[in-house]
Amino acid sequence: MPRFLRITTAIIVALIGVVALAIPLGRVSVPSGAAVNDTLVDMLENDDHANASVAAEKVYIAESSRQQVIQDSIDASVAESVSIRESIEESVAESRSIEESIEESIRESVEESILASLEESEAESRLAEERARQASIQASLAESRAAEERRLQEEAARWAAEHPGQVSGGLTLLFGDSRTSGFSAYHVYPDAQVLWDYNQITSAKSQANLSRAAMMVPEKIVFLNGVDDLISFGLTGARDQYENAIRSFASRSPGTKIFVGSVLPCRMDCAGAAKYPILAQTENYNALLMDMCARNGWTYINSAAGFSYAFAFGSTGGDGIHFTAGWTQQWLNNLRAQAGF
């Protein structure tokens, strides 16, 4: 039997005994084992009912007090049990909250990892597509360059076939930009031996002229580019484009002796030249050209002997870029004297 039931049963039996003792009915038989002390028994057996009643009342009060103490203990135990149960429930709830938080964190981490993997995979896919596209573009450009090179070579071959008398191993060509056009425009040098374009050396016509010059297999060639490249590319940019073009020619006509003429000054107070401040730096550009020639084994020509603004551009100054007929002839004389043609 549980301890609680045993205590409760004992209390009930004691109370029944006390109540029975409290009845003034003369001699009362006390059951064996009842919770009444020997003095109370003696009183009852001697018919001392008054004292027995007082004693019984005291026992009753004492037993009631003991019962109250027991009840208070029981209530305290129950309250403690409830508190423990509530604490356990709170701990369980807290554990569930922690578990849910951990699960949420794990789920978010997994989702972020999956998203990151997907984004990385998508980025790699886009990168691969972009690389493939760039490779396709490069292949198309290479094919276009090859086709253009073939076209230029065919054009040069046709020109050589149409001008058999002008193709000679002892030939000297003048190659340049719009300034160079004056040699043929003023009829101071054979037109077929002047190759020029009113543009940069990278233009389609200039590239065609390079191919044509290589097909003519000249003994000498004098490069006279300058102002158009400076305007388009600046100092070092113009030098780099110039050097690449001359090297391209040299690779196709390795026996040709190469000369590079200095870039003559512009008259910067004239409307044409004033639009391009870079043209005031021809001396700086010539220093780059001298170094370029020294590195590649080409001959640099300082072609400015006898130059003056009045002689080169006339009394009005013209556009400050292109030369008079008189100076063009002097310019040719300077080139011939140094290049020996």
GIPE-V461683 format. One line per field, one symbol per residue. phi: phi as a letter, one per 40 degrees, with the letter a starting at -180 (. if undefined). burial: # if it has 24 or more other ideal C-beta (glycine too) atoms within 12 Angstrom, else .. A space follows every 10 residues. Layout:
phi->???
burial->???
//
This chain:
phi->.cddcccccc cccccccccc ccccbgcbcc ccgccbcccc ccccccfccc cccccccccc cccccccccc cccccccccc cccccccccc cccccccccc cccccccccc cccccccccc cccccccccc cccccccccc cccccccccc cccccccccc ccbcccbacc cbbbbabccc ccccccfcad dcbbbaacac cccccccccc ccccccfccb abcbcicccc ccbgccccdc cccccccccc ccbccccbbb cccccbcccc dccccbdccc bccccccccc cdcccbgcbc bcbcdgcacc ccbgccgfcg bccccccccc cccccccccg b
burial->.......... #..##.##.# ##.....#.# ...###...# #.##...... .##.##..## ..#....... .......... .......... .......... .......... .......... .......... .......... .......... .#..##..## .....##... ########## ####...##. .######.## ##..###### ########## ########## ###.#..##. ########## .##..##### #######..# ..#..#.##. ##..##.##. .##..#.### ####..#.#. ###...#### ####..##.# ##.###..#. #
//
